[in-house]
Each structure stands twice: as C-alpha cells, then as structure tokens.
Amino acid sequence: MITKRIIPCLDVKDGRVVKGVNFLGLADVSSPVKLAQFYSENGADELVFYDITASSDGRKLFTEILTEVASKIFIPLTVGGGINTVDDLDRVLKCGADKVSVNSGAIKNPDLISEAAKKYGDQCVVLSADVKRVDGKFTLFAKGGRENTGIDAIEWIKRGAANGAGEIVVNSIDTDGVKNGFDLEMLEAVCNVVNVPVIASGGAGGIDHFKTLFKALPKVDAGLAASIFHFGEVSIKDLKNELCYDGINVRR
C-alpha cells in the first residue's frame, strides 16, 4: 500500500508566509524559516515553498530566504515561483531544493518540462496547475491564479506528465482557503489521465477532509494544506494518528 504524504505549503510574499481565500485577500502568517523548521521537526513528510508573486511581478525567486529554509529542514523540499528556464531550476536546486515546481513558466514554454526532465530527471520536475471552473470546464490559470489562459486544464496536465513531469500538484482555486474539503471531482479527472503521483491542494479544513480524500481517491498520493497547519487548527501528528487509526497508511 502506498504511504500517503502530508505536505504543508508555505506561500511566500515579500519574504513572509501569507494565506488567502480563493488566491485573494492575502494575510501575513509567519517567517518561512521558522515555519519550515517547525514542520520539519513535527512530522511533515515534505515541504512546499512557493514564491507566489515571482511570476506576476516578472522577477526571479528570492533565493536568500530559500537557502536559509533549506538549511534548516531535513525533509524533501519542493520550490516554485518564477521558474521560466532550465537555468532557473539549476539556481533553485543549488539553493537546496530537492524538486522544482513549474507552473506559469511551462505555460509560456511547454518545452521547459521535457528539457528539465532530461537534464535533472523526471523525479525532480513537478507540474503545478492552478485550476478553476470556467463555464463548467476545468480551466488552467497562470501567474498565481490571476490570469485565465483558456487552456483545458486536464489536457494540459496529461500532456505535462507525458513530457516528463514526475509529479502533479493540483491547486483548486475554487476550494482554496474555503475549508470545505478537497476538490474531489477535479482530482478524479486528473487521476484518470496520469500515471504519476498526484498531490491534492486547496480546501482542507480538518482531519476528516484528508480521510475523505484518501478513501474516495486512492490514486491521490498526498494532501497539501496551509492555513489549518499554520494556525494550529490541525497538528500533523494528530492528523497522521487519525489517518492510521482509519486504516490509511502514513509515515509516523
């Protein structure tokens, strides 16, 4: 049985961790270095670090903070934001990242995924997709959910996996920060078209939402969340204990 992963997400803006609802209304939470260290020491399986305004600001990711975060943790680190070229991946990996998440950069240059996978290996390249329903269709958004690309999100994700993305993060804009549960319909549509690990992001409000996620969609490999962990509403230790008690395989 595949061990399910629990992954906190640090959305970083101007050097601070922030959180909003539906990708809007961002509020300051904490220092990324302190939070990263806390999660590393308290049961997180991996950590995701997103510089959420790098793409929309047209700049490169803040590497100073990233380097400090990477030096403080002992779990795999995935990093994204402003990744537009293979050189950007190289720079982030040299700062201590284990995997690099591509999103808007791959939309601008779809060859980025295959080029990166050939150079660093599929396991290093994560395709992160910000998806929202538009006229009933799953549609891909760019620049931190600010720009509607008009691209069919499911076809885009399918193509990305075929081109060498070793993992898919599905960010549901519709459920982000709402805390009513993961977007099971969207996640199922993705699981049906790829054979690589799928990470669910957006909508977690409590332990039961993770139980529902893993039981309803056994193909989903990991659950990613931010605010419920950041604000102490759910501890990773308690979450894993409850999942284990419910017969869901997690690393403890």
Secondary structure, DSSP 8 states (H G I E B T S, - for coil): ---BEEEEEEEEETTEEEEEETTEEEEEEE-HHHHHHHHHHTT-S-EEEEETTHHHHT----HHHHHHHHHH--S-EEEESS--SHHHHHHHHHTT-SEEEESHHHHH-THHHHHHHHHH-GGGEEEEEEEEEETTEEEEEETTTTEEEEEEHHHHHHHHHHTT-SEEEEEETTTTTT-S---HHHHHHHHTT--S-EEEES---SHHHHHHHHHH-TTEEEEEESHHHHTTSS-HHHHHHHHHHTT--B--
